[in-house]
């Protein structure tokens, strides 16, 4: 007897339709397909893991760079704050020979002056600052003389005296 039992009826008819050695040949492609799928999955996971770790290293580098730049920005902001402090500005202005301004006077649109202007750098305001030296302009010739002439301020509008009003003169016949 063979290792296969005898089939009867409907099972025998179905068994005749299938070839006898087909069970062995059908398993090989399936096993290869499963092995290929598992291998491809493992390789895909390896590539994905490598890409994630590369991104993590890049993120770490960028975070270090951001921290460094933030520290540098804060140091620069401290420097700006130190230079713009009132005492530092006053000290640097004195080094440049600047003096505090006097009391301001304001000019109204109608030409009247409000307030009494004070002299700049008065002794009462800054006793430690010596008055600036006023040098007479040196005689220059040529192009420099024109620049000096153009740099002098033009005379301002006349201020009317108290009680005198300036009226535009009218000429007859116009």
DSSP file (Angstrom, degrees, kcal/mol; ACC not computed):
  #  RESIDUE AA STRUCTURE BP1 BP2  ACC     N-H-->O    O-->H-N    N-H-->O    O-->H-N    TCO  KAPPA ALPHA  PHI   PSI    X-CA   Y-CA   Z-CA
    1    1 A X              0   0    0      0, 0.0     2,-0.1     0, 0.0     4,-0.1   0.000 360.0 360.0 360.0 149.7    0.0    0.0    0.0
    2    2 A X        -     0   0    0      2,-0.3     0, 0.0     1,-0.1     0, 0.0  -0.425 360.0-105.5 -87.5 169.1    1.0    3.5   -0.6
    3    3 A X  S    S+     0   0    0     -2,-0.1     2,-0.4     2,-0.1    -1,-0.1   0.501  96.9  85.4 -74.5  -3.2    1.1    6.2    2.1
    4    4 A X  S    S-     0   0    0      3,-0.0    -2,-0.3     1,-0.0     2,-0.1  -0.820  78.5-125.9-103.9 137.9   -2.1    7.8    0.8
    5    5 A X        -     0   0    0     -2,-0.4     2,-0.4     1,-0.1    -2,-0.1  -0.421  32.6-100.2 -75.9 157.0   -5.5    6.6    1.7
    6    6 A X        -     0   0    0     -2,-0.1     2,-0.3     1,-0.0    -1,-0.1  -0.605  35.8-147.6 -77.3 130.8   -8.1    5.7   -0.9
    7    7 A X        -     0   0    0     -2,-0.4     2,-0.4     4,-0.1    -1,-0.0  -0.770  12.6-163.0-100.9 145.7  -10.6    8.4   -1.6
    8    8 A X    >   -     0   0    0     -2,-0.3     3,-1.0     4,-0.0     4,-0.3  -0.928  46.6 -13.0-127.9 151.8  -14.1    7.6   -2.6
    9    9 A X  T 3> S+     0   0    0     -2,-0.4     4,-1.6     1,-0.3     3,-0.2  -0.375 125.0   0.0  71.2-131.0  -16.9    9.5   -4.2
   10   10 A X  H 3> S+     0   0    0      1,-0.2     4,-2.0     2,-0.2    -1,-0.3   0.868 130.9  56.1 -66.6 -38.6  -16.7   13.2   -4.5
   11   11 A X  H <> S+     0   0    0     -3,-1.0     4,-2.1     1,-0.2    -1,-0.2   0.856 105.5  53.4 -62.5 -36.1  -13.2   13.5   -2.8
   12   12 A X  H  > S+     0   0    0     -4,-0.3     4,-1.5    -3,-0.2    -1,-0.2   0.904 107.6  50.1 -67.0 -40.8  -11.8   11.0   -5.4
   13   13 A X  H  X S+     0   0    0     -4,-1.6     4,-0.8     1,-0.2    -2,-0.2   0.907 112.3  47.1 -64.6 -40.4  -13.1   13.1   -8.3
   14   14 A X  H >X S+     0   0    0     -4,-2.0     4,-0.9     1,-0.2     3,-0.6   0.876 108.4  55.3 -68.7 -36.4  -11.5   16.3   -6.8
   15   15 A X  H 3< S+     0   0    0     -4,-2.1     3,-0.3     1,-0.2    -1,-0.2   0.812 102.1  57.7 -66.8 -30.3   -8.2   14.5   -6.1
   16   16 A X  H 3< S+     0   0    0     -4,-1.5    -1,-0.2     1,-0.2    -2,-0.2   0.793  99.9  58.4 -70.6 -26.5   -8.0   13.5   -9.8
   17   17 A X  H << S+     0   0    0     -4,-0.8     2,-0.3    -3,-0.6    -1,-0.2   0.819  98.9  67.4 -72.2 -29.6   -8.2   17.2  -10.8
   18   18 A X  S  < S-     0   0    0     -4,-0.9     2,-0.0    -3,-0.3     0, 0.0  -0.712  90.8-115.1 -92.4 140.0   -5.0   18.1   -8.8
   19   19 A X    >   -     0   0    0     -2,-0.3     3,-0.8     1,-0.1     4,-0.2  -0.365  21.9-122.7 -70.4 157.0   -1.6   16.8   -9.8
   20   20 A X  T 3  S+     0   0    0      1,-0.2     3,-0.4     2,-0.1    -1,-0.1   0.862 106.0  40.8 -72.7 -38.4    0.1   14.5   -7.3
   21   21 A X  T 3> S+     0   0    0      1,-0.2     4,-1.0     2,-0.1     3,-0.4   0.176  83.2 104.4 -95.9  16.5    3.4   16.5   -6.8
   22   22 A X  H <>  +     0   0    0     -3,-0.8     4,-1.7     1,-0.2    -1,-0.2   0.757  66.6  67.4 -73.0 -26.6    1.8   20.0   -6.6
   23   23 A X  H  > S+     0   0    0     -3,-0.4     4,-0.8    -4,-0.2    -1,-0.2   0.867 102.2  46.1 -63.5 -39.3    2.1   20.4   -2.8
   24   24 A X  H  > S+     0   0    0     -3,-0.4     4,-0.8     1,-0.2     3,-0.3   0.896 112.9  48.4 -72.5 -41.2    5.9   20.5   -2.9
   25   25 A X  H  X S+     0   0    0     -4,-1.0     4,-0.7     1,-0.2    -2,-0.2   0.808 107.1  55.6 -72.3 -30.3    6.1   23.0   -5.8
   26   26 A X  H  X S+     0   0    0     -4,-1.7     4,-0.8     1,-0.2    -1,-0.2   0.745 100.8  59.3 -76.3 -24.6    3.5   25.5   -4.4
   27   27 A X  H  X S+     0   0    0     -4,-0.8     4,-2.4    -3,-0.3     5,-0.2   0.850  93.4  65.2 -73.8 -34.4    5.4   25.9   -1.1
   28   28 A X  H  X S+     0   0    0     -4,-0.8     4,-2.3     1,-0.2     5,-0.2   0.918 102.1  44.5 -61.4 -50.5    8.6   27.2   -2.5
   29   29 A X  H  X S+     0   0    0     -4,-0.7     4,-2.4     1,-0.2    -1,-0.2   0.883 114.1  51.8 -63.0 -35.4    7.3   30.5   -4.0
   30   30 A X  H  X S+     0   0    0     -4,-0.8     4,-2.3     2,-0.2    -2,-0.2   0.927 110.3  47.2 -66.0 -44.4    5.4   31.3   -0.9
   31   31 A X  H  X S+     0   0    0     -4,-2.4     4,-2.5     2,-0.2    -2,-0.2   0.916 112.9  49.7 -64.1 -43.2    8.4   30.7    1.4
   32   32 A X  H  X S+     0   0    0     -4,-2.3     4,-2.6    -5,-0.2    -1,-0.2   0.902 110.2  51.1 -61.2 -41.5   10.5   32.9   -0.9
   33   33 A X  H  X S+     0   0    0     -4,-2.4     4,-2.3     2,-0.2    -2,-0.2   0.914 111.4  47.0 -62.7 -43.4    7.9   35.7   -0.8
   34   34 A X  H  X S+     0   0    0     -4,-2.3     4,-2.4     2,-0.2    -2,-0.2   0.914 113.0  48.9 -65.5 -43.3    7.7   35.6    3.0
   35   35 A X  H  X S+     0   0    0     -4,-2.5     4,-2.6     1,-0.2     5,-0.2   0.915 112.4  48.6 -63.6 -43.1   11.5   35.7    3.3
   36   36 A X  H  X S+     0   0    0     -4,-2.6     4,-2.8     2,-0.2     5,-0.2   0.905 111.6  49.3 -64.3 -41.4   11.8   38.6    0.8
   37   37 A X  H  X S+     0   0    0     -4,-2.3     4,-2.2     2,-0.2    -2,-0.2   0.923 113.2  46.4 -64.1 -43.8    9.0   40.5    2.7
   38   38 A X  H  X S+     0   0    0     -4,-2.4     4,-2.3     2,-0.2    -2,-0.2   0.917 114.6  47.2 -64.7 -43.7   10.7   40.0    6.0
   39   39 A X  H  X S+     0   0    0     -4,-2.6     4,-2.5     2,-0.2     5,-0.2   0.918 112.6  49.2 -63.6 -44.2   14.2   41.0    4.6
   40   40 A X  H  X S+     0   0    0     -4,-2.8     4,-2.5    -5,-0.2    -1,-0.2   0.891 110.6  51.0 -63.3 -38.9   12.8   44.1    2.9
   41   41 A X  H  X S+     0   0    0     -4,-2.2     4,-2.5    -5,-0.2    -2,-0.2   0.919 110.6  48.5 -63.3 -43.8   11.0   45.1    6.1
   42   42 A X  H  X S+     0   0    0     -4,-2.3     4,-2.1     2,-0.2    -2,-0.2   0.914 112.7  47.6 -63.5 -42.6   14.2   44.7    8.1
   43   43 A X  H  X S+     0   0    0     -4,-2.5     4,-2.4     2,-0.2    -2,-0.2   0.905 111.5  51.4 -65.1 -40.7   16.2   46.8    5.5
   44   44 A X  H  X S+     0   0    0     -4,-2.5     4,-2.5     1,-0.2    -2,-0.2   0.909 109.7  49.4 -61.3 -42.8   13.5   49.4    5.5
   45   45 A X  H  X S+     0   0    0     -4,-2.5     4,-2.6     2,-0.2    -1,-0.2   0.886 110.0  51.6 -63.4 -38.6   13.6   49.7    9.3
   46   46 A X  H  X S+     0   0    0     -4,-2.1     4,-2.2     2,-0.2    -2,-0.2   0.923 111.6  46.0 -64.1 -44.7   17.4   50.0    9.2
   47   47 A X  H  X S+     0   0    0     -4,-2.4     4,-2.3     2,-0.2    -2,-0.2   0.917 113.9  48.9 -64.3 -43.2   17.2   52.8    6.7
   48   48 A X  H  X S+     0   0    0     -4,-2.5     4,-2.3     1,-0.2    -2,-0.2   0.912 111.0  49.8 -63.1 -43.0   14.5   54.6    8.7
   49   49 A X  H  X S+     0   0    0     -4,-2.6     4,-2.3     1,-0.2    -1,-0.2   0.900 110.5  50.3 -62.7 -41.5   16.4   54.2   11.9
   50   50 A X  H  X S+     0   0    0     -4,-2.2     4,-2.2     1,-0.2    -2,-0.2   0.913 110.9  48.9 -63.1 -43.1   19.5   55.7   10.3
   51   51 A X  H  X S+     0   0    0     -4,-2.3     4,-2.1     1,-0.2    -2,-0.2   0.892 111.7  49.5 -64.7 -39.7   17.6   58.7    8.9
   52   52 A X  H  X S+     0   0    0     -4,-2.3     4,-2.1     2,-0.2    -2,-0.2   0.904 111.4  47.8 -66.5 -41.1   16.0   59.3   12.3
   53   53 A X  H  X S+     0   0    0     -4,-2.3     4,-2.1     2,-0.2    -2,-0.2   0.879 110.5  52.2 -69.3 -35.5   19.4   59.2   14.1
   54   54 A X  H  X S+     0   0    0     -4,-2.2     4,-2.2     2,-0.2    -2,-0.2   0.913 110.5  48.7 -63.3 -42.2   20.9   61.6   11.5
   55   55 A X  H  X S+     0   0    0     -4,-2.1     4,-2.5     1,-0.2    -2,-0.2   0.865 109.0  53.3 -64.2 -36.5   18.0   64.0   12.1
   56   56 A X  H  X S+     0   0    0     -4,-2.1     4,-2.2     2,-0.2    -2,-0.2   0.899 109.2  48.3 -66.9 -39.6   18.5   63.8   15.8
   57   57 A X  H  X S+     0   0    0     -4,-2.1     4,-2.3     2,-0.2    -2,-0.2   0.913 112.7  48.4 -65.1 -41.8   22.2   64.6   15.5
   58   58 A X  H  X S+     0   0    0     -4,-2.2     4,-2.5     2,-0.2    -2,-0.2   0.910 110.8  51.1 -64.4 -42.0   21.4   67.6   13.2
   59   59 A X  H  X S+     0   0    0     -4,-2.5     4,-2.3     1,-0.2    -1,-0.2   0.906 109.5  50.4 -61.3 -42.1   18.7   68.8   15.7
   60   60 A X  H  X S+     0   0    0     -4,-2.2     4,-2.1     2,-0.2    -2,-0.2   0.911 110.8  49.0 -63.0 -43.1   21.3   68.6   18.5
   61   61 A X  H  X S+     0   0    0     -4,-2.3     4,-2.3     1,-0.2    -2,-0.2   0.914 111.7  49.1 -62.5 -42.8   23.8   70.6   16.5
   62   62 A X  H  X S+     0   0    0     -4,-2.5     4,-2.5     1,-0.2    -2,-0.2   0.870 109.4  52.1 -66.2 -36.1   21.2   73.2   15.7
   63   63 A X  H  X S+     0   0    0     -4,-2.3     4,-2.3     2,-0.2    -1,-0.2   0.902 110.1  48.7 -66.6 -39.5   20.1   73.5   19.3
   64   64 A X  H  X S+     0   0    0     -4,-2.1     4,-2.3     2,-0.2    -2,-0.2   0.912 112.5  48.5 -63.9 -42.0   23.7   74.1   20.4
   65   65 A X  H  X S+     0   0    0     -4,-2.3     4,-2.6     2,-0.2    -2,-0.2   0.897 110.6  51.0 -65.2 -40.2   24.1   76.7   17.7
   66   66 A X  H  X S+     0   0    0     -4,-2.5     4,-2.3     2,-0.2    -2,-0.2   0.908 110.2  49.3 -63.0 -42.5   20.9   78.4   18.8
   67   67 A X  H  X S+     0   0    0     -4,-2.3     4,-2.4     2,-0.2    -2,-0.2   0.916 111.8  49.1 -62.7 -42.9   22.1   78.5   22.4
   68   68 A X  H  X S+     0   0    0     -4,-2.3     4,-2.2     1,-0.2    -2,-0.2   0.925 112.9  46.5 -62.6 -45.3   25.4   80.0   21.3
   69   69 A X  H  X S+     0   0    0     -4,-2.6     4,-2.4     2,-0.2    -1,-0.2   0.857 111.0  52.6 -67.5 -34.5   23.7   82.7   19.2
   70   70 A X  H  X S+     0   0    0     -4,-2.3     4,-2.3     2,-0.2    -1,-0.2   0.912 109.4  49.2 -66.2 -42.0   21.3   83.5   22.0
   71   71 A X  H  X S+     0   0    0     -4,-2.4     4,-2.1     2,-0.2    -2,-0.2   0.911 111.9  48.9 -62.2 -41.7   24.1   83.9   24.5
   72   72 A X  H  X S+     0   0    0     -4,-2.2     4,-2.4     2,-0.2    -2,-0.2   0.905 110.2  51.2 -64.7 -41.2   25.9   86.2   22.0
   73   73 A X  H  X S+     0   0    0     -4,-2.4     4,-2.4     1,-0.2    -2,-0.2   0.914 110.1  49.5 -62.4 -42.4   22.7   88.2   21.4
   74   74 A X  H  X S+     0   0    0     -4,-2.3     4,-2.1     2,-0.2    -1,-0.2   0.887 110.3  50.5 -65.5 -38.0   22.3   88.7   25.2
   75   75 A X  H  X S+     0   0    0     -4,-2.1     4,-2.0     2,-0.2    -2,-0.2   0.915 111.9  47.7 -65.1 -42.0   25.9   89.8   25.6
   76   76 A X  H  X S+     0   0    0     -4,-2.4     4,-2.4     1,-0.2    -2,-0.2   0.885 110.2  52.4 -65.9 -37.8   25.5   92.3   22.8
   77   77 A X  H  X S+     0   0    0     -4,-2.4     4,-2.6     2,-0.2    -1,-0.2   0.888 107.7  51.9 -65.7 -37.8   22.2   93.6   24.3
   78   78 A X  H  X S+     0   0    0     -4,-2.1     4,-2.4     2,-0.2    -1,-0.2   0.906 109.7  50.1 -62.3 -40.7   24.1   94.1   27.6
   79   79 A X  H  X S+     0   0    0     -4,-2.0     4,-2.4     2,-0.2    -2,-0.2   0.922 111.1  48.2 -63.0 -43.7   26.7   96.1   25.8
   80   80 A X  H  X S+     0   0    0     -4,-2.4     4,-1.9     1,-0.2    -2,-0.2   0.916 111.9  49.8 -63.0 -42.6   24.1   98.3   24.1
   81   81 A X  H  < S+     0   0    0     -4,-2.6     4,-0.4     1,-0.2    -1,-0.2   0.892 111.0  49.7 -63.3 -38.7   22.3   98.8   27.5
   82   82 A X  H >< S+     0   0    0     -4,-2.4     3,-0.7     1,-0.2    -2,-0.2   0.901 112.9  46.4 -67.4 -39.8   25.6   99.8   29.1
   83   83 A X  H 3< S+     0   0    0     -4,-2.4    -1,-0.2     1,-0.2    -2,-0.2   0.791 113.3  49.0 -72.6 -27.1   26.4  102.3   26.3
   84   84 A X  T 3< S+     0   0    0     -4,-1.9    -1,-0.2    -5,-0.2    -2,-0.2   0.385  81.5 117.7 -96.3   5.3   23.0  103.8   26.3
   85   85 A X  S <> S-     0   0    0     -3,-0.7     4,-2.5    -4,-0.4     3,-0.2  -0.448  75.8-118.0 -67.4 145.9   22.8  104.3   30.1
   86   86 A X  H  > S+     0   0    0      1,-0.2     4,-2.4     2,-0.2     5,-0.2   0.875 112.4  49.6 -57.0 -41.7   22.5  108.0   31.0
   87   87 A X  H  > S+     0   0    0      1,-0.2     4,-2.3     2,-0.2    -1,-0.2   0.882 111.8  48.7 -67.6 -35.9   25.8  108.2   32.9
   88   88 A X  H  > S+     0   0    0     -3,-0.2     4,-2.4    -6,-0.2    -2,-0.2   0.901 111.7  49.4 -68.8 -39.9   27.7  106.5   30.0
   89   89 A X  H  X S+     0   0    0     -4,-2.5     4,-2.3     2,-0.2    -2,-0.2   0.912 111.9  48.9 -63.4 -41.7   26.2  108.9   27.5
   90   90 A X  H  X S+     0   0    0     -4,-2.4     4,-2.3    -5,-0.2    -2,-0.2   0.916 111.3  49.5 -65.2 -42.6   27.1  111.9   29.7
   91   91 A X  H  X S+     0   0    0     -4,-2.3     4,-2.0     1,-0.2    -2,-0.2   0.922 113.0  46.0 -63.2 -44.4   30.7  110.7   30.1
   92   92 A X  H  X S+     0   0    0     -4,-2.4     4,-1.5     2,-0.2    -1,-0.2   0.865 110.7  53.6 -67.8 -35.3   31.1  110.1   26.4
   93   93 A X  H  <>S+     0   0    0     -4,-2.3     5,-2.8     2,-0.2     4,-0.4   0.905 108.7  49.5 -65.2 -40.3   29.6  113.5   25.6
   94   94 A X  H ><5S+     0   0    0     -4,-2.3     3,-1.4     1,-0.2    -2,-0.2   0.901 107.3  54.8 -63.8 -40.1   32.1  115.1   27.9
   95   95 A X  H 3<5S+     0   0    0     -4,-2.0    -1,-0.2     1,-0.3    -2,-0.2   0.838 108.1  49.6 -61.6 -31.9   34.9  113.3   26.2
   96   96 A X  T 3<5S-     0   0    0     -4,-1.5    -1,-0.3    -5,-0.1    -2,-0.2   0.498 121.5-109.4 -84.6  -3.9   33.8  114.7   22.9
   97   97 A X  T < 5 +     0   0    0     -3,-1.4    -3,-0.2    -4,-0.4     2,-0.2   0.663  66.2 150.4  86.6  17.1   33.6  118.2   24.4
   98   98 A X      < -     0   0    0     -5,-2.8     2,-0.3    -6,-0.2    -1,-0.3  -0.520  29.0-156.6 -82.4 151.8   29.8  118.5   24.4
   99   99 A X        -     0   0    0     -2,-0.2    21,-0.0    30,-0.0     2,-0.0  -0.901  28.8 -91.8-124.5 155.3   28.1  120.7   27.0
  100  100 A X        -     0   0    0     -2,-0.3    21,-2.5    22,-0.1    22,-0.2  -0.359  47.5-110.4 -64.6 145.4   24.5  120.5   28.3
  101  101 A X        -     0   0    0     19,-0.2    18,-0.1     1,-0.1    19,-0.1  -0.379  29.4-123.2 -74.3 154.8   22.0  122.7   26.4
  102  102 A X        -     0   0    0     16,-0.4     2,-0.2     1,-0.2    18,-0.1  -0.043  50.3 -55.2 -82.8-169.2   20.5  125.7   28.0
  103  103 A X        -     0   0    0     16,-0.2    15,-2.3    13,-0.1    -1,-0.2  -0.513  64.1-124.6 -69.4 136.0   16.8  126.5   28.5
  104  104 A X        -     0   0    0     -2,-0.2     2,-0.4    13,-0.2    12,-0.2  -0.431  15.3-151.7 -83.3 157.6   15.0  126.3   25.2
  105  105 A X        -     0   0    0     10,-0.1     2,-0.4    -2,-0.1    10,-0.2  -0.948  13.8-142.4-121.4 148.2   12.9  129.0   23.6
  106  106 A X  E     -A  114   0A   0      8,-3.0     8,-3.5    -2,-0.4     2,-0.5  -0.892   1.4-143.2-117.8 143.6   10.0  128.2   21.3
  107  107 A X  E     -A  113   0A   0     -2,-0.4     6,-0.2     6,-0.2     2,-0.1  -0.914  16.6-145.1-107.0 121.8    8.9  130.0   18.2
  108  108 A X    >   -     0   0    0      4,-3.0     3,-1.9    -2,-0.5     0, 0.0  -0.404  28.4-107.7 -79.1 161.2    5.1  130.2   17.5
  109  109 A X  T 3  S+     0   0    0      1,-0.3    -1,-0.1     2,-0.1    -2,-0.0   0.795 120.0  58.2 -59.8 -27.3    3.7  130.1   14.0
  110  110 A X  T 3  S-     0   0    0      2,-0.1    -1,-0.3     1,-0.0    -3,-0.0   0.510 123.0-104.0 -82.8  -1.6    2.9  133.8   14.2
  111  111 A X  S <  S+     0   0    0     -3,-1.9     2,-0.2     1,-0.3    -2,-0.1   0.407  75.9 134.0 100.6  -2.0    6.5  134.7   14.9
  112  112 A X        -     0   0    0     47,-0.1    -4,-3.0    -5,-0.0     2,-0.5  -0.551  51.0-129.9 -83.6 150.4    6.4  135.3   18.6
  113  113 A X  E     -A  107   0A   0     -6,-0.2     2,-0.5    -2,-0.2    -6,-0.2  -0.851  16.3-159.1-102.1 130.4    9.0  133.8   20.9
  114  114 A X  E     +A  106   0A   0     -8,-3.5    -8,-3.0    -2,-0.5     2,-0.0  -0.933  57.6   9.1-109.7 130.3    7.9  132.0   24.0
  115  115 A X  S    S-     0   0    0     -2,-0.5     2,-0.5   -10,-0.2   -10,-0.1  -0.088  83.8 -87.7  91.8 166.1   10.4  131.5   26.8
  116  116 A X        -     0   0    0    -12,-0.2     2,-0.1   -11,-0.1   -13,-0.1  -0.966  40.6-128.4-115.2 119.0   13.8  132.9   27.4
  117  117 A X        -     0   0    0     -2,-0.5     2,-0.3   -15,-0.1   -13,-0.2  -0.425  21.8-147.8 -69.7 140.1   16.7  131.0   25.9
  118  118 A X        -     0   0    0    -15,-2.3   -16,-0.4    -2,-0.1     2,-0.1  -0.710  24.3 -96.6-103.6 157.5   19.5  130.1   28.3
  119  119 A X    >   -     0   0    0     -2,-0.3     3,-0.7   -17,-0.1     2,-0.2  -0.459  41.4-111.9 -72.5 143.1   23.2  129.8   27.4
  120  120 A X  T 3  S+     0   0    0      1,-0.2   -19,-0.2    -2,-0.1    -1,-0.1  -0.536  95.8  15.4 -74.9 139.5   24.4  126.3   26.7
  121  121 A X  T 3  S-     0   0    0    -21,-2.5    -1,-0.2    -2,-0.2   -20,-0.1   0.855  81.8-175.9  71.0  36.5   26.8  124.8   29.3
  122  122 A X    X>  -     0   0    0     -3,-0.7     4,-1.9   -22,-0.2     3,-0.7  -0.287  35.1-117.5 -65.0 154.4   26.2  127.3   32.0
  123  123 A X  T 34 S+     0   0    0      1,-0.2    -1,-0.1     2,-0.2     6,-0.1   0.792 111.6  60.6 -65.6 -28.7   28.3  126.9   35.2
  124  124 A X  T 34 S+     0   0    0      1,-0.2     3,-0.3     2,-0.1    -1,-0.2   0.849 109.6  41.3 -68.3 -32.5   25.3  126.2   37.3
  125  125 A X  T <4 S+     0   0    0     -3,-0.7     2,-0.3     1,-0.2    -2,-0.2   0.900 131.5  15.6 -83.9 -41.9   24.4  123.1   35.3
  126  126 A X    ><  +     0   0    0     -4,-1.9     3,-0.7     1,-0.1    -1,-0.2  -0.720  60.1 168.7-136.7  85.4   27.8  121.6   34.7
  127  127 A X  T 3  S+     0   0    0     -2,-0.3    -1,-0.1    -3,-0.3    -4,-0.1   0.747  79.0  55.9 -69.9 -22.1   30.6  123.0   37.0
  128  128 A X  T 3  S+     0   0    0      2,-0.1     2,-0.6    -5,-0.0    -1,-0.2   0.669  89.9  83.1 -85.3 -16.0   33.1  120.2   36.0
  129  129 A X  S <  S-     0   0    0     -3,-0.7    -3,-0.1    -6,-0.1     2,-0.1  -0.780  75.5-138.3 -93.8 121.0   32.9  120.9   32.2
  130  130 A X        -     0   0    0     -2,-0.6     3,-0.1     1,-0.1    -2,-0.1  -0.458  32.1 -98.3 -72.6 150.1   35.2  123.7   31.0
  131  131 A X        -     0   0    0     -2,-0.1    -1,-0.1     1,-0.1   -10,-0.1  -0.384  45.7-102.4 -66.8 146.9   33.6  126.0   28.4
  132  132 A X        -     0   0    0      1,-0.1     2,-0.3   -35,-0.1    -1,-0.1  -0.373  35.8-109.8 -70.2 148.8   34.6  125.1   24.8
  133  133 A X        -     0   0    0     -3,-0.1     2,-0.6    -2,-0.1    -1,-0.1  -0.605  25.0-143.9 -79.1 136.3   37.2  127.3   23.2
  134  134 A X        -     0   0    0     -2,-0.3     2,-0.4     0, 0.0    -1,-0.0  -0.902  16.0-161.2-103.0 120.3   36.0  129.5   20.4
  135  135 A X        -     0   0    0     -2,-0.6     2,-0.2     3,-0.0     3,-0.1  -0.817  20.9-117.4-102.7 139.7   38.5  129.8   17.6
  136  136 A X        -     0   0    0     -2,-0.4     2,-0.1     1,-0.1    -1,-0.0  -0.514  42.6-100.3 -69.9 140.6   38.3  132.6   15.1
  137  137 A X        -     0   0    0     -2,-0.2     2,-0.2     1,-0.1    -1,-0.1  -0.417  37.9-124.1 -65.7 134.9   37.8  131.3   11.6
  138  138 A X        -     0   0    0     -2,-0.1     2,-0.3     1,-0.1    -1,-0.1  -0.478  28.5-101.6 -76.4 149.0   41.0  131.1    9.6
  139  139 A X        -     0   0    0     -2,-0.2     2,-0.3     1,-0.0    -1,-0.1  -0.560  47.0-176.6 -71.8 129.7   41.1  132.9    6.3
  140  140 A X        -     0   0    0     -2,-0.3     2,-0.3     2,-0.1    -3,-0.0  -0.875  11.1-149.1-125.8 159.9   40.7  130.4    3.5
  141  141 A X    >   -     0   0    0     -2,-0.3     3,-0.8     4,-0.0     4,-0.3  -0.874  53.0  -1.3-126.5 159.5   40.9  130.8   -0.2
  142  142 A X  T 3> S-     0   0    0     -2,-0.3     4,-1.3     1,-0.2     3,-0.4  -0.373 122.8  -2.2  72.3-136.6   39.3  129.1   -3.2
  143  143 A X  H 3> S+     0   0    0      1,-0.2     4,-1.6     2,-0.2    -1,-0.2   0.857 131.0  56.0 -63.3 -39.4   36.9  126.2   -2.8
  144  144 A X  H <> S+     0   0    0     -3,-0.8     4,-2.2     1,-0.2    -1,-0.2   0.855 102.7  56.8 -64.5 -34.7   37.2  126.0    1.1
  145  145 A X  H  > S+     0   0    0     -3,-0.4     4,-2.6    -4,-0.3    -1,-0.2   0.898 105.8  50.3 -64.0 -39.6   36.2  129.7    1.4
  146  146 A X  H  X S+     0   0    0     -4,-1.3     4,-2.3     1,-0.2    -1,-0.2   0.877 109.4  51.4 -64.9 -36.6   32.9  129.0   -0.5
  147  147 A X  H  X S+     0   0    0     -4,-1.6     4,-1.3     2,-0.2    -2,-0.2   0.894 111.1  47.5 -67.4 -39.0   32.2  126.1    1.8
  148  148 A X  H  X S+     0   0    0     -4,-2.2     4,-0.9     2,-0.2    -2,-0.2   0.913 111.8  50.0 -68.8 -41.2   32.8  128.3    4.9
  149  149 A X  H >< S+     0   0    0     -4,-2.6     3,-0.6     1,-0.2    -2,-0.2   0.907 112.4  47.5 -62.3 -40.4   30.6  131.1    3.5
  150  150 A X  H 3< S+     0   0    0     -4,-2.3    -1,-0.2     1,-0.2    -2,-0.2   0.748 106.2  59.3 -72.6 -22.5   27.8  128.5    2.7
  151  151 A X  H 3< S+     0   0    0     -4,-1.3    -1,-0.2    -3,-0.2    -2,-0.2   0.678  82.6  97.5 -81.2 -17.0   28.1  127.0    6.2
  152  152 A X  S << S-     0   0    0     -4,-0.9     2,-0.1    -3,-0.6    -3,-0.0  -0.504  85.2-108.0 -72.6 140.5   27.3  130.3    8.0
  153  153 A X        -     0   0    0     -2,-0.2     2,-0.2     1,-0.1    -1,-0.1  -0.382  29.1-117.8 -71.6 145.1   23.7  130.5    9.0
  154  154 A X        -     0   0    0      1,-0.1    -1,-0.1    -4,-0.1     2,-0.0  -0.508  41.5 -90.8 -76.1 148.5   21.4  132.9    7.1
  155  155 A X        -     0   0    0     -2,-0.2    -1,-0.1     1,-0.1     3,-0.1  -0.364  46.3-128.8 -62.4 139.0   19.9  135.7    9.2
  156  156 A X        -     0   0    0      1,-0.2    -1,-0.1    -3,-0.1     3,-0.1  -0.149  37.7 -68.8 -80.2 178.2   16.6  134.7   10.6
  157  157 A X        -     0   0    0      1,-0.1    -1,-0.2    -2,-0.0     2,-0.1  -0.386  58.6-103.2 -68.5 147.1   13.3  136.7   10.4
  158  158 A X        -     0   0    0     -3,-0.1     2,-0.5    -2,-0.1    -1,-0.1  -0.411  28.2-129.6 -70.9 145.6   13.2  139.9   12.3
  159  159 A X        -     0   0    0     -2,-0.1     2,-0.1    -3,-0.1   -47,-0.1  -0.843  24.9-121.1 -94.9 129.1   11.3  140.0   15.6
  160  160 A X        -     0   0    0     -2,-0.5     3,-0.1   -49,-0.1     5,-0.1  -0.407  27.8-114.3 -68.8 144.8    8.8  142.8   15.9
  161  161 A X    >   -     0   0    0      1,-0.1     3,-1.5    -2,-0.1     2,-0.2  -0.321  44.5 -81.6 -71.0 160.8    9.3  145.2   18.8
  162  162 A X  T 3  S+     0   0    0      1,-0.3    -1,-0.1     3,-0.0     3,-0.1  -0.475 116.6  10.9 -67.0 130.9    6.6  145.3   21.5
  163  163 A X  T 3  S+     0   0    0     -2,-0.2     2,-0.5     1,-0.2    -1,-0.3   0.317 105.5 103.2  86.2  -7.8    3.8  147.5   20.4
  164  164 A X    <   -     0   0    0     -3,-1.5     2,-0.5     2,-0.0    -1,-0.2  -0.925  53.9-161.7-110.0 127.1    4.9  147.8   16.8
  165  165 A X        -     0   0    0     -2,-0.5     2,-0.6    -3,-0.1    -3,-0.0  -0.885  14.4-134.1-108.3 138.7    3.1  145.8   14.2
  166  166 A X        -     0   0    0     -2,-0.5     2,-0.4     3,-0.0    -6,-0.0  -0.805  24.2-175.1 -92.7 123.2    4.6  145.1   10.8
  167  167 A X        -     0   0    0     -2,-0.6     2,-0.1     3,-0.0     3,-0.0  -0.929  32.5-108.3-113.6 140.1    2.2  145.6    8.0
  168  168 A X        -     0   0    0     -2,-0.4     2,-0.2     1,-0.1    -2,-0.0  -0.453  39.8-114.7 -65.7 138.2    3.2  144.8    4.4
  169  169 A X        -     0   0    0     -2,-0.1     2,-0.5     1,-0.0    -1,-0.1  -0.517  27.2-152.1 -75.8 140.5    3.6  148.0    2.5
  170  170 A X        -     0   0    0     -2,-0.2     2,-0.5    -3,-0.0    -1,-0.0  -0.933   1.7-152.2-113.8 134.8    1.2  148.6   -0.3
  171  171 A X    >   -     0   0    0     -2,-0.5     3,-1.0     1,-0.0     2,-0.0  -0.889  24.6-113.5-105.7 136.0    2.0  150.6   -3.3
  172  172 A X  T 3  S+     0   0    0     -2,-0.5    -1,-0.0     1,-0.2     0, 0.0  -0.335  95.6  37.2 -65.7 147.9   -0.7  152.4   -5.1
  173  173 A X  T 3         0   0    0     -2,-0.0    -1,-0.2     0, 0.0     0, 0.0   0.476 360.0 360.0  93.9   3.4   -1.5  151.3   -8.6
  174  174 A X    <         0   0    0     -3,-1.0    -2,-0.1     0, 0.0     0, 0.0   0.445 360.0 360.0-103.7 360.0   -1.0  147.6   -8.1
